[in-house]
Structures are given as structure tokens and as C-alpha cells.
């Protein structure tokens, strides 16, 4: 049996323990702002964009944590597209608050457009006019069937006119316009022509043949791809010609070019029969991706018609990858 003295001592010790626990709670964080930074970051990962914006206005400490939260990166890509990931990489801005600033800027631009508050600005006679197909050395009726009527002359003239293409730089400070031979580099804010580049060729077929990354401008010519450094101070530098692509032996006919574009570290020329890739840093040819069509014994298409075969540089030794069975590995080698 417990004696009165032992019971009184146990009650005293429990009282001291309770007082110590209360003291520990008093010494701990009392408000949301007093939480540790790692705890705040974890809690804020459950916030949506409006809540995270509100949290930035509560205190300086919360602003520094909220404005640098990685969720601003995901909000930009979720609401406005993954293109801005490449854009932010191209402008070389690396401070920890950049994604929140970009989110706010895009929201303001969208608001001005939705409310029709944008101020249109025109620059007459800024761009050089495109040349007609006859000037480009292509007959206007080259693609017109022999049985076409004389009433379709207007459509032939529209189809024969070269339309030109426009490309906005990654930094959004300049844009490029090509009219079938010349490429103009135009400053966005004032419409001033910074430079005119003569490609030395008259383009025979229209497609989007311009691509930009950093200070480089890639132009797909009739027989090759060349890259210029488009800054006015680099006007004395000659263009660099990219190495010729190595198409697979099974590709007997060269396809029609459709578009030239840059995706991350790859320059891509999309053709009607295949897709060719170059490295934008080393300018070396990487690989050629071809859509493989296969026929089964009954003469119809089999499941291999949806496979992808790649031919090119799969590794440093230059091993070639070919055939439908190697399609998954080929796709992985094509996009490292």
C-alpha cells in the first residue's frame, strides 16, 4: 500500500512535470510566422496560388519564404504552359524570386489583353515584302494539276506567293522576319531594324525556317542549315554551316521540310519522312528519327507501323540503331 508521503511526492513530481511541459510550450513557436523555415516551406506546399500570394504580404520573413517557394515554378507551367521553362532558362535569370515575378507579369499581361487595355502599335513599311514564286525561281502553277481550269489562276497566284515567317527571340527583345532571302532583326520596343542578314540564297519552298536560342539564329536554307550570331556587333562574323544529316539507308526519298525549331538542347528539323536533330551547343548532328511502316503477310499494316526507328549516333562509338524492335531504346537515345 502506498504511504501518504509517497503519494504526495508523486503528485508533486507530476505537478512539476506539467509545469515543465507548459514552459516548453511557452518557449516554442506561438504564431505561424515563428515556425522554422523548413516547416513553413512544407506547410506552404499545400497552398494554392491565391493563398501563397496572400502569405507573401503578412511579414517580411513570410514574404522571403513564400516568394522563393518552388510552387511558383509549377504554377507558371500549369497555368501558362511549359514553354516558360525554356524561356526562363534562355534569359539566364537565376535569383530565387524569379518565378513569382514571372507569374505576376504574365497575369498582368493576360488581364490587359482580356480587358482590351493593350495599346496597338504599328510600324508601316518596316518589314521587307515577300517575293513572288516567279521571283523565287518557282513556277506559279508547278503544283496545279493539268486539268485545272483557267478560273483558278487567282488561287495559283496566292499559292505561288512566298509568305515569309516570323520568329520571336527567347528574350522577347527582338524578333526575326525572313522574306525569302533576307532576314531582318527588329527590336520589339521601338521597331528599329538592328540588322539585315543576306542568306545568299533564294528560298524555293515556304515553311517556318527560323529558330533562335540565346544569341544564335538558325536558318534552314535550300541545301543546309546555317547559324548566325545576330547581334549588330557580330555582323563581321561569318555564319557556321551545320554538318549534313545522315539519313537512314531505308529512306530513299528526301521528305518535304515542314518546320525548324529548338527544344531544350536540340535543334530539330521536321520533315515529312523523318525528324533530324542537332546539338545546339556543339552543333553536331545527333540522330535521325524515322517513322517505320511494316507490312504483315496478308499485305496489311501490322502493329509495328506505329514504332519509331532511329538512325544516327546512339553513343560515342557511333553505333547505329535501326529496326522496329529497337524502337523504345531508339527513342530514348534520340532524346537524351
C-alpha positions as CSV (number, residue, x, y, z in Angstrom):
1,X,0.0,0.0,0.0
2,X,1.2,3.5,-0.8
3,X,2.0,5.7,2.1
4,X,0.8,9.3,2.4
5,X,4.3,10.5,1.9
6,X,4.8,8.6,-1.3
7,X,1.5,9.7,-2.8
8,X,2.3,13.3,-2.0
9,X,5.7,13.1,-3.6
10,X,4.3,11.6,-6.8
11,X,1.7,14.3,-7.1
12,X,4.4,16.9,-6.6
13,X,6.5,15.4,-9.3
14,X,3.6,15.3,-11.7
15,X,2.9,18.9,-11.0
16,X,6.5,19.8,-11.7
17,X,6.3,17.8,-15.0
18,X,3.1,19.6,-16.0
19,X,4.7,23.0,-15.3
20,X,7.8,22.0,-17.3
21,X,5.6,21.0,-20.2
22,X,3.7,24.2,-20.1
23,X,7.0,26.1,-20.0
24,X,8.2,24.1,-23.1
25,X,5.1,25.1,-25.0
26,X,5.6,28.7,-24.0
27,X,9.2,28.5,-25.3
28,X,8.1,27.0,-28.6
29,X,6.6,29.0,-31.6
30,X,3.4,30.8,-30.7
31,X,2.5,32.1,-34.2
32,X,2.6,30.9,-37.8
33,X,5.4,33.3,-38.5
34,X,7.7,31.8,-35.8
35,X,7.8,28.3,-37.4
36,X,11.1,27.1,-38.7
37,X,11.8,27.8,-42.4
38,X,11.6,24.1,-43.4
39,X,8.3,23.7,-41.6
40,X,6.9,26.8,-43.3
41,X,8.0,25.5,-46.7
42,X,6.3,22.2,-46.1
43,X,3.0,23.9,-45.0
44,X,3.1,26.3,-47.9
45,X,3.4,23.4,-50.3
46,X,-0.4,22.8,-49.7
47,X,-1.3,26.4,-50.6
48,X,-2.8,27.3,-53.9
49,X,-1.7,30.4,-55.8
50,X,-4.0,33.0,-54.1
51,X,-3.1,31.7,-50.6
52,X,0.6,31.8,-51.4
53,X,0.2,35.3,-52.7
54,X,-1.7,36.4,-49.5
55,X,1.0,34.8,-47.4
56,X,3.7,37.0,-49.1
57,X,2.0,40.1,-47.6
58,X,1.9,39.1,-43.9
59,X,5.5,39.7,-42.9
60,X,9.0,40.2,-44.3
61,X,10.0,36.7,-43.2
62,X,7.0,35.0,-44.7
63,X,7.5,37.0,-47.9
64,X,11.0,35.7,-48.3
65,X,9.9,32.2,-47.8
66,X,6.7,32.4,-49.9
67,X,8.2,34.3,-52.8
68,X,11.0,31.8,-53.2
69,X,8.7,28.7,-52.9
70,X,9.2,26.2,-55.8
71,X,5.5,26.0,-56.4
72,X,5.6,29.3,-58.3
73,X,7.6,27.4,-60.9
74,X,4.8,24.8,-61.1
75,X,2.1,27.4,-61.1
76,X,3.6,29.1,-64.2
77,X,3.9,25.9,-66.1
78,X,0.4,24.7,-65.0
79,X,-1.4,27.9,-65.9
80,X,0.6,29.3,-68.8
81,X,2.5,26.3,-70.4
82,X,5.8,24.5,-70.1
83,X,7.3,26.9,-72.7
84,X,8.2,29.3,-69.9
85,X,10.6,26.8,-68.5
86,X,12.7,27.1,-71.7
87,X,12.2,30.9,-71.7
88,X,13.5,31.3,-68.1
89,X,16.5,29.2,-69.0
90,X,17.2,31.3,-72.1
91,X,17.1,34.7,-70.3
92,X,19.6,33.5,-67.7
93,X,17.9,34.9,-64.6
94,X,18.8,32.9,-61.6
95,X,17.5,34.7,-58.4
96,X,15.2,32.7,-56.2
97,X,12.2,35.1,-56.7
98,X,12.1,34.9,-60.5
99,X,9.2,32.5,-60.9
100,X,6.9,34.6,-58.7
101,X,7.8,37.8,-60.7
102,X,7.1,35.9,-63.9
103,X,3.8,34.7,-62.7
104,X,2.7,38.2,-61.7
105,X,3.9,39.6,-65.0
106,X,2.0,37.1,-67.2
107,X,-1.1,37.6,-65.1
108,X,-0.9,41.4,-65.8
109,X,-0.4,40.8,-69.5
110,X,-3.4,38.5,-69.7
111,X,-5.5,40.9,-67.7
112,X,-4.6,43.8,-70.1
113,X,-5.4,41.6,-73.1
114,X,-8.7,40.3,-71.7
115,X,-9.8,43.8,-70.8
116,X,-8.6,45.2,-74.2
117,X,-6.3,47.6,-72.5
118,X,-3.4,46.9,-74.8
119,X,-2.2,49.7,-76.9
120,X,-1.7,48.6,-80.6
121,X,1.4,49.9,-82.3
122,X,2.0,49.8,-86.0
123,X,5.3,50.2,-87.9
124,X,4.4,50.8,-91.6
125,X,6.9,49.7,-94.2
126,X,9.1,48.1,-91.6
127,X,9.3,44.6,-93.0
128,X,10.6,43.9,-96.5
129,X,7.8,42.5,-98.7
130,X,7.9,38.8,-99.7
131,X,8.9,37.8,-103.2
132,X,6.6,36.0,-105.6
133,X,7.1,32.5,-106.7
134,X,8.3,33.6,-110.1
135,X,10.9,35.8,-108.5
136,X,12.0,32.8,-106.4
137,X,12.5,30.7,-109.5
138,X,9.4,28.5,-109.0
139,X,6.6,28.3,-111.5
140,X,3.3,29.5,-110.0
141,X,1.4,26.6,-111.5
142,X,4.0,24.0,-110.5
143,X,1.7,22.2,-108.1
144,X,-1.5,22.8,-110.1
145,X,-2.9,19.8,-112.0
146,X,-3.0,19.9,-115.8
147,X,-6.8,19.7,-115.8
148,X,-7.3,22.8,-113.7
149,X,-9.5,25.5,-115.2
150,X,-8.4,29.0,-116.1
151,X,-10.6,30.3,-113.3
152,X,-8.2,29.0,-110.7
153,X,-5.5,31.5,-111.7
154,X,-6.0,33.6,-108.6
155,X,-5.6,30.6,-106.3
156,X,-2.4,29.7,-108.2
157,X,-1.1,33.2,-107.6
158,X,-2.0,33.1,-103.9
159,X,-0.3,29.7,-103.6
160,X,2.7,30.8,-105.5
161,X,3.5,33.8,-103.3
162,X,6.1,33.3,-100.7
163,X,4.5,34.1,-97.3
164,X,7.6,34.6,-95.1
165,X,8.0,33.6,-91.5
166,X,8.4,35.4,-88.2
167,X,10.2,34.2,-85.1
168,X,10.3,35.8,-81.6
169,X,13.6,35.6,-79.7
170,X,13.8,33.8,-76.4
171,X,14.4,37.0,-74.6
172,X,11.4,38.7,-76.3
173,X,13.5,41.7,-77.0
174,X,13.8,41.2,-80.8
175,X,12.0,39.3,-83.5
176,X,13.2,38.0,-86.8
177,X,11.5,38.2,-90.2
178,X,12.5,36.5,-93.4
179,X,11.0,37.3,-96.8
180,X,12.5,34.5,-98.9
181,X,16.1,35.7,-98.9
182,X,16.8,38.4,-96.3
183,X,16.4,38.1,-92.6
184,X,15.6,41.3,-90.6
185,X,16.4,41.6,-86.9
186,X,14.0,44.0,-85.4
187,X,13.9,45.4,-81.8
188,X,10.5,44.9,-80.2
189,X,10.1,48.1,-78.1
190,X,10.8,50.7,-80.8
191,X,10.6,48.7,-84.1
192,X,14.1,49.6,-85.0
193,X,15.9,47.3,-87.5
194,X,19.1,46.2,-85.8
195,X,20.5,44.2,-88.7
196,X,19.7,42.7,-92.1
197,X,21.2,39.3,-92.9
198,X,21.5,38.2,-96.5
199,X,21.4,34.4,-96.5
200,X,22.8,34.2,-100.0
201,X,20.0,32.0,-101.3
202,X,16.5,32.5,-102.6
203,X,14.2,30.0,-100.9
204,X,12.3,27.7,-103.1
205,X,9.7,26.4,-100.7
206,X,7.8,28.1,-97.8
207,X,7.9,26.7,-94.3
208,X,8.9,28.1,-90.9
209,X,12.7,28.0,-91.3
210,X,13.9,30.2,-88.4
211,X,14.9,29.1,-84.9
212,X,16.5,31.0,-82.1
213,X,18.4,30.2,-78.9
214,X,20.3,32.8,-76.9
215,X,22.3,34.9,-79.4
216,X,22.2,32.4,-82.2
217,X,19.8,32.4,-85.2
218,X,19.4,29.2,-87.1
219,X,18.2,29.4,-90.7
220,X,17.3,26.4,-92.9
221,X,18.5,27.1,-96.4
222,X,17.7,25.2,-99.5
223,X,20.6,22.7,-99.1
224,X,21.9,23.2,-95.5
225,X,21.3,24.9,-92.1
226,X,23.4,27.8,-91.1
227,X,23.7,29.7,-87.8
228,X,24.4,33.4,-87.3
229,X,25.2,35.4,-84.3
230,X,22.6,38.1,-84.9
231,X,23.8,40.9,-82.6
232,X,24.8,44.0,-84.5
233,X,28.4,43.9,-83.1
234,X,28.7,40.4,-84.5
235,X,27.9,41.4,-88.1
236,X,31.5,40.7,-89.2
237,X,31.4,37.1,-88.0
238,X,30.6,34.6,-90.8
239,X,27.9,32.1,-90.4
240,X,28.6,28.5,-89.4
241,X,27.2,25.7,-91.5
242,X,25.9,22.7,-89.6
243,X,27.1,19.2,-90.6
244,X,24.9,17.4,-93.1
245,X,22.4,15.0,-91.6
246,X,22.9,11.2,-92.0
247,X,19.5,9.8,-93.1
248,X,18.8,6.1,-92.7
249,X,19.6,3.9,-95.8
250,X,15.9,2.8,-96.0
251,X,14.9,6.4,-96.6
252,X,15.2,6.5,-100.4
253,X,13.3,9.8,-100.9
254,X,14.1,13.1,-99.1
255,X,11.0,14.4,-97.4
256,X,9.5,17.8,-97.6
257,X,10.7,20.2,-94.8
258,X,7.9,21.3,-92.5
259,X,9.4,23.2,-89.6
260,X,12.7,24.2,-87.9
261,X,12.5,24.6,-84.1
262,X,14.6,24.4,-80.9
263,X,13.6,22.2,-78.0
264,X,15.8,22.4,-74.9
265,X,19.3,21.3,-76.2
266,X,18.2,20.1,-79.6
267,X,17.7,21.8,-82.9
268,X,15.0,19.9,-84.8
269,X,14.3,19.8,-88.5
270,X,10.9,18.2,-89.0
271,X,10.4,16.7,-92.5
272,X,7.5,14.7,-93.9
273,X,9.5,11.5,-93.8
274,X,11.7,11.9,-90.8
275,X,12.9,14.2,-88.0
276,X,16.6,15.2,-87.6
277,X,18.3,16.6,-84.5
278,X,21.5,18.6,-83.9
279,X,23.1,19.7,-80.6
280,X,22.7,23.5,-80.1
281,X,25.9,23.8,-78.2
282,X,28.4,21.7,-80.2
283,X,26.3,21.9,-83.5
284,X,27.0,18.2,-84.1
285,X,24.5,16.0,-85.7
286,X,22.8,13.8,-83.2
287,X,20.4,11.4,-84.9
288,X,17.6,10.9,-87.4
289,X,14.2,9.6,-86.4
290,X,12.1,7.8,-88.9
291,X,8.5,6.5,-88.8
292,X,8.8,2.8,-89.7
293,X,5.9,1.3,-91.7
294,X,5.7,-2.5,-91.7
295,X,3.5,-4.9,-93.7
296,X,2.4,-8.3,-92.4
297,X,2.0,-11.4,-94.6
298,X,-1.6,-10.5,-95.6
299,X,-0.4,-7.3,-97.1
300,X,-1.9,-5.1,-94.4
301,X,-0.2,-2.9,-91.8
302,X,0.8,-4.6,-88.6
303,X,1.4,-3.2,-85.1
304,X,5.0,-2.3,-86.0
305,X,3.7,0.6,-88.2
306,X,3.5,2.8,-85.1
307,X,7.1,2.1,-84.0
308,X,9.9,4.6,-84.3
309,X,13.3,3.6,-85.7
310,X,16.3,5.9,-85.1
311,X,19.5,6.0,-87.1
312,X,22.5,8.1,-86.1
313,X,24.7,8.5,-83.1
314,X,23.5,6.4,-80.2
315,X,26.7,6.6,-78.3
316,X,30.2,7.9,-78.5
317,X,31.2,5.0,-80.7
318,X,28.6,5.9,-83.3
319,X,26.6,2.6,-83.1
320,X,23.6,2.7,-85.3
321,X,20.1,1.8,-84.0
322,X,17.7,0.5,-86.7
323,X,14.6,-1.5,-86.9
324,X,11.2,-1.6,-85.1
325,X,12.3,-3.9,-82.3
326,X,14.7,-1.3,-81.0
327,X,12.2,1.5,-81.1
328,X,11.9,2.2,-77.3
329,X,15.7,2.3,-76.9
330,X,16.0,4.4,-80.1
331,X,13.6,7.0,-78.8
332,X,15.5,7.2,-75.5
333,X,18.8,7.6,-77.4
334,X,17.3,10.3,-79.6
335,X,16.2,12.5,-76.7
336,X,18.9,12.3,-74.0
